[in-house]
Amino acid sequence: MGHHGSFNYRAAFQDSVCGSEMEHRTDATERVPPKGGRAVIKALYSAASGMLGEQVRQEAVANNIANVSTGGYKKAIPAMRGFYQIYLNAIGAIEIDRGAVPGGGMLMDATASDFSQGPIKQTGERFDVALDGPGFFVVETAPGTTLYTRGGHFALNQSGELVTESGHKVQGQGGPITASGANVAITEDGRVMVDGSERGTLKVVTFDDPRMLARVGDTMFAAPQGVAPATPERVRVISGALESSNVSAAKEMLTMLVTARNFEANQRVLRAVDDTLDRTINDVARV
């Protein structure tokens, strides 16, 4: 770098998002650089936002690969949107001069989950269960706190209650299910049979739009406030089996490679623009 010192691209980009509305509601032209300089700044924002977006995508892909063997894991899909689309939604429908705002690039909008069913594999374990069809098991993580999962690797706690790997109680139609006994079987309709006696029925629910669920950890999901689950019409409980992750390791490795190349491309653009700024400012200083 020359006389202008180092540039904090992340901070500058975030400041532009937070501060743009105030500038446009007062006088957006007062702080706008000349057209030539404005184009250079736009290039900086575009490259910087691209790098930040690809970094987030890379982190999501890495987490998908790390959970390729996690039962019930659902692939995370980062969703990107163009800067202008997010910007206009944020400030409302007002007329603006697009040349007067930092432009181009993209921003991370949200991380969606792919709820497609993963392969079901037999384990032979009596407390392992998988869902064939839409739906979630219901889990109580704390009094009054309910989460939903497709992971069915269950066990018994010291009280003989059916729990997840993390020790959270699996809910039946009437609450926690006590399943201690010599012979335990789980039927296709979710009834838990112990020594020939029914101890409860696994509570399985579904949602009209599972995409509204928020990911909690790797395999748990929380429903938004006010959204009530429904009873699935077609779902089969498979005993002695687990649903595998729906992540394809090969596809994720390819996505990681493409993401890394996109990051490098944006990085080269940013360096080129930075060099241009450096030469421009140094030439002006000599004049």
Phi and psi in degrees as GROMACS dihedral restraints (atoms count N, CA, C in turn):
[ dihedral_restraints ]
;  ai    aj    ak    al  type     phi  dphi    fc
    3     4     5     6     1  -101.1    20    10
    4     5     6     7     1  -133.8    20    10
    6     7     8     9     1   -72.4    20    10
    7     8     9    10     1   -18.9    20    10
    9    10    11    12     1   -84.4    20    10
   10    11    12    13     1    -4.2    20    10
   12    13    14    15     1    74.7    20    10
   13    14    15    16     1  -174.0    20    10
   15    16    17    18     1   -80.7    20    10
   16    17    18    19     1   154.4    20    10
   18    19    20    21     1  -120.0    20    10
   19    20    21    22     1   125.6    20    10
   21    22    23    24     1   -87.3    20    10
   22    23    24    25     1    94.0    20    10
   24    25    26    27     1   -67.7    20    10
   25    26    27    28     1   -41.2    20    10
   27    28    29    30     1   -61.2    20    10
   28    29    30    31     1   -47.5    20    10
   30    31    32    33     1   -65.8    20    10
   31    32    33    34     1   -41.5    20    10
   33    34    35    36     1   -64.8    20    10
   34    35    36    37     1   -40.3    20    10
   36    37    38    39     1   -66.2    20    10
   37    38    39    40     1   -43.7    20    10
   39    40    41    42     1   -65.8    20    10
   40    41    42    43     1   -38.4    20    10
   42    43    44    45     1   -62.6    20    10
   43    44    45    46     1   -36.4    20    10
   45    46    47    48     1   -65.4    20    10
   46    47    48    49     1   -37.0    20    10
   48    49    50    51     1   -68.7    20    10
   49    50    51    52     1   -42.6    20    10
   51    52    53    54     1   -76.0    20    10
   52    53    54    55     1   -31.8    20    10
   54    55    56    57     1   -98.3    20    10
   55    56    57    58     1    -5.9    20    10
   57    58    59    60     1   -65.1    20    10
   58    59    60    61     1   -39.0    20    10
   60    61    62    63     1   -62.2    20    10
   61    62    63    64     1   -43.1    20    10
   63    64    65    66     1   -63.0    20    10
   64    65    66    67     1   -40.2    20    10
   66    67    68    69     1   -66.1    20    10
   67    68    69    70     1   -38.8    20    10
   69    70    71    72     1   -77.9    20    10
   70    71    72    73     1   -23.7    20    10
   72    73    74    75     1   -84.0    20    10
   73    74    75    76     1   -11.5    20    10
   75    76    77    78     1  -103.4    20    10
   76    77    78    79     1   -92.4    20    10
   78    79    80    81     1  -141.9    20    10
   79    80    81    82     1    98.3    20    10
   81    82    83    84     1   -68.4    20    10
   82    83    84    85     1   -16.7    20    10
   84    85    86    87     1   -88.3    20    10
   85    86    87    88     1   -13.9    20    10
   87    88    89    90     1   -65.6    20    10
   88    89    90    91     1   -37.3    20    10
   90    91    92    93     1  -106.8    20    10
   91    92    93    94     1    15.9    20    10
   93    94    95    96     1   -87.3    20    10
   94    95    96    97     1   128.9    20    10
   96    97    98    99     1   -72.2    20    10
   97    98    99   100     1   167.6    20    10
   99   100   101   102     1   -56.2    20    10
  100   101   102   103     1   161.5    20    10
  102   103   104   105     1   -56.7    20    10
  103   104   105   106     1   -41.9    20    10
  105   106   107   108     1   -62.3    20    10
  106   107   108   109     1   -47.7    20    10
  108   109   110   111     1   -65.4    20    10
  109   110   111   112     1   -34.6    20    10
  111   112   113   114     1   -62.8    20    10
  112   113   114   115     1   -39.2    20    10
  114   115   116   117     1   -64.2    20    10
  115   116   117   118     1   -38.6    20    10
  117   118   119   120     1   -66.6    20    10
  118   119   120   121     1   -43.1    20    10
  120   121   122   123     1   -63.3    20    10
  121   122   123   124     1   -39.2    20    10
  123   124   125   126     1   -59.5    20    10
  124   125   126   127     1   -41.5    20    10
  126   127   128   129     1   -63.3    20    10
  127   128   129   130     1   -38.2    20    10
  129   130   131   132     1   -61.7    20    10
  130   131   132   133     1   -48.4    20    10
  132   133   134   135     1   -63.7    20    10
  133   134   135   136     1   -40.9    20    10
  135   136   137   138     1   -62.1    20    10
  136   137   138   139     1   -46.8    20    10
  138   139   140   141     1   -67.4    20    10
  139   140   141   142     1   -42.8    20    10
  141   142   143   144     1   -65.2    20    10
  142   143   144   145     1   -42.9    20    10
  144   145   146   147     1   -66.4    20    10
  145   146   147   148     1   -35.5    20    10
  147   148   149   150     1   -63.4    20    10
  148   149   150   151     1   -41.6    20    10
  150   151   152   153     1   -64.9    20    10
  151   152   153   154     1   -43.2    20    10
  153   154   155   156     1   -63.9    20    10
  154   155   156   157     1   -41.6    20    10
  156   157   158   159     1   -64.2    20    10
  157   158   159   160     1   -43.4    20    10
  159   160   161   162     1   -68.2    20    10
  160   161   162   163     1   -30.8    20    10
  162   163   164   165     1   -64.8    20    10
  163   164   165   166     1   -44.0    20    10
  165   166   167   168     1   -64.9    20    10
  166   167   168   169     1   -41.0    20    10
  168   169   170   171     1   -61.7    20    10
  169   170   171   172     1   -41.3    20    10
  171   172   173   174     1   -63.1    20    10
  172   173   174   175     1   -39.4    20    10
  174   175   176   177     1   -64.5    20    10
  175   176   177   178     1   -39.8    20    10
  177   178   179   180     1   -66.7    20    10
  178   179   180   181     1   -42.3    20    10
  180   181   182   183     1   -64.0    20    10
  181   182   183   184     1   -41.6    20    10
  183   184   185   186     1   -61.7    20    10
  184   185   186   187     1   -39.5    20    10
  186   187   188   189     1   -67.8    20    10
  187   188   189   190     1   -37.0    20    10
  189   190   191   192     1   -61.3    20    10
  190   191   192   193     1   -45.0    20    10
  192   193   194   195     1   -64.2    20    10
  193   194   195   196     1   -39.3    20    10
  195   196   197   198     1   -64.2    20    10
  196   197   198   199     1   -24.5    20    10
  198   199   200   201     1  -107.9    20    10
  199   200   201   202     1    20.0    20    10
  201   202   203   204     1   -63.3    20    10
  202   203   204   205     1   -22.6    20    10
  204   205   206   207     1  -107.2    20    10
  205   206   207   208     1     8.8    20    10
  207   208   209   210     1   -87.2    20    10
  208   209   210   211     1   118.4    20    10
  210   211   212   213     1   -62.0    20    10
  211   212   213   214     1   132.7    20    10
  213   214   215   216     1    80.3    20    10
  214   215   216   217     1     1.7    20    10
  216   217   218   219     1   -72.2    20    10
  217   218   219   220     1   139.9    20    10
  219   220   221   222     1  -113.1    20    10
  220   221   222   223     1   131.3    20    10
  222   223   224   225     1   -56.6    20    10
  223   224   225   226     1   132.9    20    10
  225   226   227   228     1   -90.8    20    10
  226   227   228   229     1   134.4    20    10
  228   229   230   231     1  -124.8    20    10
  229   230   231   232     1   106.7    20    10
  231   232   233   234     1   -66.2    20    10
  232   233   234   235     1   133.6    20    10
  234   235   236   237     1  -108.5    20    10
  235   236   237   238     1   124.3    20    10
  237   238   239   240     1  -105.3    20    10
  238   239   240   241     1   148.3    20    10
  240   241   242   243     1  -135.6    20    10
  241   242   243   244     1   150.6    20    10
  243   244   245   246     1   -63.6    20    10
  244   245   246   247     1   148.1    20    10
  246   247   248   249     1   -57.7    20    10
  247   248   249   250     1   -43.8    20    10
  249   250   251   252     1   -61.3    20    10
  250   251   252   253     1   -39.6    20    10
  252   253   254   255     1   -62.7    20    10
  253   254   255   256     1   -45.7    20    10
  255   256   257   258     1   -67.5    20    10
  256   257   258   259     1   -40.7    20    10
  258   259   260   261     1   -61.8    20    10
  259   260   261   262     1   -47.9    20    10
  261   262   263   264     1   -66.2    20    10
  262   263   264   265     1   -36.1    20    10
  264   265   266   267     1   -65.1    20    10
  265   266   267   268     1   -32.7    20    10
  267   268   269   270     1   -75.0    20    10
  268   269   270   271     1   -39.4    20    10
  270   271   272   273     1   -95.3    20    10
  271   272   273   274     1    -8.6    20    10
  273   274   275   276     1    92.4    20    10
  274   275   276   277     1   175.4    20    10
  276   277   278   279     1   -83.2    20    10
  277   278   279   280     1    86.3    20    10
  279   280   281   282     1  -128.9    20    10
  280   281   282   283     1   156.0    20    10
  282   283   284   285     1   -78.8    20    10
  283   284   285   286     1   130.1    20    10
  285   286   287   288     1  -135.0    20    10
  286   287   288   289     1   159.2    20    10
  288   289   290   291     1   -92.8    20    10
  289   290   291   292     1   108.5    20    10
  291   292   293   294     1   -62.2    20    10
  292   293   294   295     1   -23.6    20    10
  294   295   296   297     1   -73.2    20    10
  295   296   297   298     1   -11.1    20    10
  297   298   299   300     1   -99.7    20    10
  298   299   300   301     1     6.1    20    10
  300   301   302   303     1  -123.5    20    10
  301   302   303   304     1   153.8    20    10
  303   304   305   306     1   -59.3    20    10
  304   305   306   307     1   128.2    20    10
  306   307   308   309     1  -125.3    20    10
  307   308   309   310     1   173.7    20    10
  309   310   311   312     1    72.4    20    10
  310   311   312   313     1  -174.8    20    10
  312   313   314   315     1    78.4    20    10
  313   314   315   316     1  -173.0    20    10
  315   316   317   318     1  -144.6    20    10
  316   317   318   319     1   162.8    20    10
  318   319   320   321     1  -132.3    20    10
  319   320   321   322     1   151.6    20    10
  321   322   323   324     1   -71.6    20    10
  322   323   324   325     1   120.8    20    10
  324   325   326   327     1   -91.4    20    10
  325   326   327   328     1   -47.7    20    10
  327   328   329   330     1  -169.3    20    10
  328   329   330   331     1   168.9    20    10
  330   331   332   333     1  -116.3    20    10
  331   332   333   334     1   111.6    20    10
  333   334   335   336     1   -89.5    20    10
  334   335   336   337     1   168.3    20    10
  336   337   338   339     1  -120.3    20    10
  337   338   339   340     1   137.6    20    10
  339   340   341   342     1   -89.9    20    10
  340   341   342   343     1   109.1    20    10
  342   343   344   345     1   -93.9    20    10
  343   344   345   346     1    17.1    20    10
  345   346   347   348     1   -63.8    20    10
  346   347   348   349     1   148.8    20    10
  348   349   350   351     1   -73.6    20    10
  349   350   351   352     1   137.3    20    10
  351   352   353   354     1   -87.8    20    10
  352   353   354   355     1   170.2    20    10
  354   355   356   357     1   -62.0    20    10
  355   356   357   358     1   143.7    20    10
  357   358   359   360     1  -101.7    20    10
  358   359   360   361     1   124.6    20    10
  360   361   362   363     1  -119.6    20    10
  361   362   363   364     1   137.6    20    10
  363   364   365   366     1   -73.6    20    10
  364   365   366   367     1   136.4    20    10
  366   367   368   369     1  -117.9    20    10
  367   368   369   370     1   -26.5    20    10
  369   370   371   372     1    82.2    20    10
  370   371   372   373     1    -5.4    20    10
  372   373   374   375     1   -77.5    20    10
  373   374   375   376     1   133.3    20    10
  375   376   377   378     1   -68.7    20    10
  376   377   378   379     1   -24.0    20    10
  378   379   380   381     1  -100.3    20    10
  379   380   381   382     1     1.9    20    10
  381   382   383   384     1   -82.3    20    10
  382   383   384   385     1   132.7    20    10
  384   385   386   387     1  -139.8    20    10
  385   386   387   388     1   146.5    20    10
  387   388   389   390     1  -128.5    20    10
  388   389   390   391     1   151.9    20    10
  390   391   392   393     1  -102.8    20    10
  391   392   393   394     1   123.5    20    10
  393   394   395   396     1  -102.2    20    10
  394   395   396   397     1    98.5    20    10
  396   397   398   399     1   125.3    20    10
  397   398   399   400     1   176.7    20    10
  399   400   401   402     1   -71.2    20    10
  400   401   402   403     1   143.4    20    10
  402   403   404   405     1   147.0    20    10
  403   404   405   406     1   169.8    20    10
  405   406   407   408     1  -140.6    20    10
  406   407   408   409     1   147.0    20    10
  408   409   410   411     1   -75.4    20    10
  409   410   411   412     1   151.1    20    10
  411   412   413   414     1  -104.9    20    10
  412   413   414   415     1   130.9    20    10
  414   415   416   417     1  -129.3    20    10
  415   416   417   418     1   136.8    20    10
  417   418   419   420     1  -101.5    20    10
  418   419   420   421     1   113.4    20    10
  420   421   422   423     1   -90.4    20    10
  421   422   423   424     1   -21.9    20    10
  423   424   425   426     1  -161.2    20    10
  424   425   426   427     1   160.8    20    10
  426   427   428   429     1   -54.2    20    10
  427   428   429   430     1   118.9    20    10
  429   430   431   432     1    85.2    20    10
  430   431   432   433     1    -1.3    20    10
  432   433   434   435     1  -111.1    20    10
  433   434   435   436     1   116.2    20    10
  435   436   437   438     1  -115.0    20    10
  436   437   438   439     1   132.3    20    10
  438   439   440   441     1  -125.0    20    10
  439   440   441   442     1   169.2    20    10
  441   442   443   444     1  -130.0    20    10
  442   443   444   445     1   143.3    20    10
  444   445   446   447     1  -149.4    20    10
  445   446   447   448     1   155.0    20    10
  447   448   449   450     1  -101.8    20    10
  448   449   450   451     1    -7.8    20    10
  450   451   452   453     1   -76.0    20    10
  451   452   453   454     1   120.8    20    10
  453   454   455   456     1  -114.9    20    10
  454   455   456   457     1    28.2    20    10
  456   457   458   459     1   -85.3    20    10
  457   458   459   460     1    89.0    20    10
  459   460   461   462     1  -103.4    20    10
  460   461   462   463     1   167.2    20    10
  462   463   464   465     1  -152.4    20    10
  463   464   465   466     1  -174.5    20    10
  465   466   467   468     1  -111.2    20    10
  466   467   468   469     1   139.9    20    10
  468   469   470   471     1   -86.8    20    10
  469   470   471   472     1  -174.6    20    10
  471   472   473   474     1   -64.2    20    10
  472   473   474   475     1   -21.6    20    10
  474   475   476   477     1   -90.9    20    10
  475   476   477   478     1     2.8    20    10
  477   478   479   480     1    80.5    20    10
  478   479   480   481     1    14.9    20    10
  480   481   482   483     1   -91.3    20    10
  481   482   483   484     1   146.7    20    10
  483   484   485   486     1   -72.9    20    10
  484   485   486   487     1   125.7    20    10
  486   487   488   489     1  -136.7    20    10
  487   488   489   490     1   164.1    20    10
  489   490   491   492     1   -81.2    20    10
  490   491   492   493     1   178.9    20    10
  492   493   494   495     1   -59.1    20    10
  493   494   495   496     1   -30.2    20    10
  495   496   497   498     1   -86.5    20    10
  496   497   498   499     1    -0.1    20    10
  498   499   500   501     1    89.3    20    10
  499   500   501   502     1     8.2    20    10
  501   502   503   504     1   -81.2    20    10
  502   503   504   505     1   141.2    20    10
  504   505   506   507     1   -73.9    20    10
  505   506   507   508     1   128.0    20    10
  507   508   509   510     1   -79.8    20    10
  508   509   510   511     1   131.4    20    10
  510   511   512   513     1   -91.9    20    10
  511   512   513   514     1   138.9    20    10
  513   514   515   516     1  -102.1    20    10
  514   515   516   517     1  -176.1    20    10
  516   517   518   519     1   -61.1    20    10
  517   518   519   520     1   -26.4    20    10
  519   520   521   522     1  -115.8    20    10
  520   521   522   523     1    17.2    20    10
  522   523   524   525     1   116.5    20    10
  523   524   525   526     1  -160.3    20    10
  525   526   527   528     1   -59.0    20    10
  526   527   528   529     1   151.6    20    10
  528   529   530   531     1  -111.5    20    10
  529   530   531   532     1   124.9    20    10
  531   532   533   534     1   -92.1    20    10
  532   533   534   535     1   119.7    20    10
  534   535   536   537     1  -129.1    20    10
  535   536   537   538     1    30.2    20    10
  537   538   539   540     1   -80.4    20    10
  538   539   540   541     1   133.9    20    10
  540   541   542   543     1   167.8    20    10
  541   542   543   544     1   172.5    20    10
  543   544   545   546     1   -75.1    20    10
  544   545   546   547     1   -43.5    20    10
  546   547   548   549     1  -117.9    20    10
  547   548   549   550     1   112.0    20    10
  549   550   551   552     1  -117.3    20    10
  550   551   552   553     1   131.2    20    10
  552   553   554   555     1  -138.7    20    10
  553   554   555   556     1   144.4    20    10
  555   556   557   558     1  -120.5    20    10
  556   557   558   559     1   122.4    20    10
  558   559   560   561     1   -81.7    20    10
  559   560   561   562     1   171.4    20    10
  561   562   563   564     1   -66.9    20    10
  562   563   564   565     1   -22.2    20    10
  564   565   566   567     1   -94.9    20    10
  565   566   567   568     1    10.2    20    10
  567   568   569   570     1    90.1    20    10
  568   569   570   571     1     5.6    20    10
  570   571   572   573     1   -75.1    20    10
  571   572   573   574     1   133.9    20    10
  573   574   575   576     1   -98.6    20    10
  574   575   576   577     1   114.3    20    10
  576   577   578   579     1  -106.6    20    10
  577   578   579   580     1   128.2    20    10
  579   580   581   582     1  -124.3    20    10
  580   581   582   583     1   116.3    20    10
  582   583   584   585     1    52.0    20    10
  583   584   585   586     1    39.6    20    10
  585   586   587   588     1    83.8    20    10
  586   587   588   589     1    -2.7    20    10
  588   589   590   591     1  -110.4    20    10
  589   590   591   592     1   135.0    20    10
  591   592   593   594     1   -76.2    20    10
  592   593   594   595     1   126.3    20    10
  594   595   596   597     1  -105.3    20    10
  595   596   597   598     1    -7.7    20    10
  597   598   599   600     1   154.1    20    10
  598   599   600   601     1   174.0    20    10
  600   601   602   603     1  -127.0    20    10
  601   602   603   604     1   127.6    20    10
  603   604   605   606     1   -55.6    20    10
  604   605   606   607     1   133.7    20    10
  606   607   608   609     1   -85.5    20    10
  607   608   609   610     1   115.9    20    10
  609   610   611   612     1  -120.2    20    10
  610   611   612   613     1   128.7    20    10
  612   613   614   615     1  -129.2    20    10
  613   614   615   616     1   168.6    20    10
  615   616   617   618     1  -141.3    20    10
  616   617   618   619     1   172.5    20    10
  618   619   620   621     1  -132.5    20    10
  619   620   621   622     1   147.0    20    10
  621   622   623   624     1   -59.4    20    10
  622   623   624   625     1   -39.1    20    10
  624   625   626   627     1  -135.1    20    10
  625   626   627   628     1    90.5    20    10
  627   628   629   630     1   -59.9    20    10
  628   629   630   631     1   -18.4    20    10
  630   631   632   633     1   -64.8    20    10
  631   632   633   634     1   -17.0    20    10
  633   634   635   636     1   -78.9    20    10
  634   635   636   637     1   -10.9    20    10
  636   637   638   639     1   -70.6    20    10
  637   638   639   640     1   142.9    20    10
  639   640   641   642     1   -99.3    20    10
  640   641   642   643     1   132.3    20    10
  642   643   644   645     1   -70.4    20    10
  643   644   645   646     1   133.8    20    10
  645   646   647   648     1  -125.0    20    10
  646   647   648   649     1   106.3    20    10
  648   649   650   651     1    74.4    20    10
  649   650   651   652     1  -148.4    20    10
  651   652   653   654     1   -92.5    20    10
  652   653   654   655     1   -37.9    20    10
  654   655   656   657     1  -125.0    20    10
  655   656   657   658     1     3.2    20    10
  657   658   659   660     1  -103.9    20    10
  658   659   660   661     1   152.7    20    10
  660   661   662   663     1  -138.4    20    10
  661   662   663   664     1   147.3    20    10
  663   664   665   666     1  -116.2    20    10
  664   665   666   667     1   143.5    20    10
  666   667   668   669     1   -90.5    20    10
  667   668   669   670     1   144.1    20    10
  669   670   671   672     1   -61.9    20    10
  670   671   672   673     1   154.1    20    10
  672   673   674   675     1   -60.9    20    10
  673   674   675   676     1   133.8    20    10
  675   676   677   678     1    89.2    20    10
  676   677   678   679     1    -4.9    20    10
  678   679   680   681     1   -97.8    20    10
  679   680   681   682     1   116.8    20    10
  681   682   683   684     1  -100.1    20    10
  682   683   684   685     1   138.7    20    10
  684   685   686   687     1   -75.6    20    10
  685   686   687   688     1   164.2    20    10
  687   688   689   690     1  -122.0    20    10
  688   689   690   691     1   170.0    20    10
  690   691   692   693     1   -89.9    20    10
  691   692   693   694     1   124.6    20    10
  693   694   695   696     1   -68.0    20    10
  694   695   696   697     1   144.4    20    10
  696   697   698   699     1   -84.1    20    10
  697   698   699   700     1   -37.6    20    10
  699   700   701   702     1  -128.2    20    10
  700   701   702   703     1    99.4    20    10
  702   703   704   705     1  -151.9    20    10
  703   704   705   706     1   142.7    20    10
  705   706   707   708     1  -124.3    20    10
  706   707   708   709     1   133.1    20    10
  708   709   710   711     1   -93.1    20    10
  709   710   711   712     1   121.2    20    10
  711   712   713   714     1  -105.5    20    10
  712   713   714   715     1   117.3    20    10
  714   715   716   717     1   -84.1    20    10
  715   716   717   718     1   147.1    20    10
  717   718   719   720     1    71.3    20    10
  718   719   720   721     1    28.2    20    10
  720   721   722   723     1  -147.9    20    10
  721   722   723   724     1   161.5    20    10
  723   724   725   726     1  -134.4    20    10
  724   725   726   727     1   145.4    20    10
  726   727   728   729     1   -83.1    20    10
  727   728   729   730     1   125.3    20    10
  729   730   731   732     1   -78.4    20    10
  730   731   732   733     1   168.2    20    10
  732   733   734   735     1   -60.4    20    10
  733   734   735   736     1   146.0    20    10
  735   736   737   738     1   -93.3    20    10
  736   737   738   739     1    18.9    20    10
  738   739   740   741     1   -88.2    20    10
  739   740   741   742     1   131.8    20    10
  741   742   743   744     1   -95.6    20    10
  742   743   744   745     1   113.6    20    10
  744   745   746   747     1   -59.9    20    10
  745   746   747   748     1   -39.1    20    10
  747   748   749   750     1   -64.0    20    10
  748   749   750   751     1   -44.8    20    10
  750   751   752   753     1   -65.9    20    10
  751   752   753   754     1   -38.6    20    10
  753   754   755   756     1   -68.1    20    10
  754   755   756   757     1   -36.2    20    10
  756   757   758   759     1   -65.0    20    10
  757   758   759   760     1   -39.0    20    10
  759   760   761   762     1   -65.1    20    10
  760   761   762   763     1   -43.4    20    10
  762   763   764   765     1   -61.7    20    10
  763   764   765   766     1   -38.6    20    10
  765   766   767   768     1   -63.6    20    10
  766   767   768   769     1   -39.4    20    10
  768   769   770   771     1   -66.0    20    10
  769   770   771   772     1   -45.5    20    10
  771   772   773   774     1   -63.5    20    10
  772   773   774   775     1   -41.9    20    10
  774   775   776   777     1   -61.7    20    10
  775   776   777   778     1   -42.7    20    10
  777   778   779   780     1   -62.8    20    10
  778   779   780   781     1   -39.6    20    10
  780   781   782   783     1   -68.6    20    10
  781   782   783   784     1   -38.7    20    10
  783   784   785   786     1   -63.1    20    10
  784   785   786   787     1   -40.9    20    10
  786   787   788   789     1   -61.2    20    10
  787   788   789   790     1   -44.9    20    10
  789   790   791   792     1   -64.7    20    10
  790   791   792   793     1   -37.4    20    10
  792   793   794   795     1   -64.0    20    10
  793   794   795   796     1   -45.4    20    10
  795   796   797   798     1   -63.9    20    10
  796   797   798   799     1   -35.2    20    10
  798   799   800   801     1   -64.8    20    10
  799   800   801   802     1   -40.2    20    10
  801   802   803   804     1   -65.3    20    10
  802   803   804   805     1   -39.4    20    10
  804   805   806   807     1   -62.3    20    10
  805   806   807   808     1   -45.5    20    10
  807   808   809   810     1   -61.9    20    10
  808   809   810   811     1   -41.3    20    10
  810   811   812   813     1   -65.8    20    10
  811   812   813   814     1   -38.9    20    10
  813   814   815   816     1   -64.7    20    10
  814   815   816   817     1   -43.8    20    10
  816   817   818   819     1   -65.8    20    10
  817   818   819   820     1   -39.0    20    10
  819   820   821   822     1   -63.1    20    10
  820   821   822   823     1   -40.9    20    10
  822   823   824   825     1   -64.7    20    10
  823   824   825   826     1   -38.6    20    10
  825   826   827   828     1   -62.6    20    10
  826   827   828   829     1   -45.1    20    10
  828   829   830   831     1   -61.0    20    10
  829   830   831   832     1   -41.6    20    10
  831   832   833   834     1   -61.0    20    10
  832   833   834   835     1   -47.6    20    10
  834   835   836   837     1   -66.3    20    10
  835   836   837   838     1   -39.8    20    10
  837   838   839   840     1   -62.7    20    10
  838   839   840   841     1   -48.2    20    10
  840   841   842   843     1   -67.0    20    10
  841   842   843   844     1   -39.5    20    10
  843   844   845   846     1   -66.5    20    10
  844   845   846   847     1   -38.7    20    10
  846   847   848   849     1   -65.8    20    10
  847   848   849   850     1   -40.5    20    10
  849   850   851   852     1   -64.1    20    10
  850   851   852   853     1   -39.0    20    10
  852   853   854   855     1   -63.8    20    10
  853   854   855   856     1   -36.6    20    10
  855   856   857   858     1   -70.7    20    10
  856   857   858   859     1   -32.2    20    10
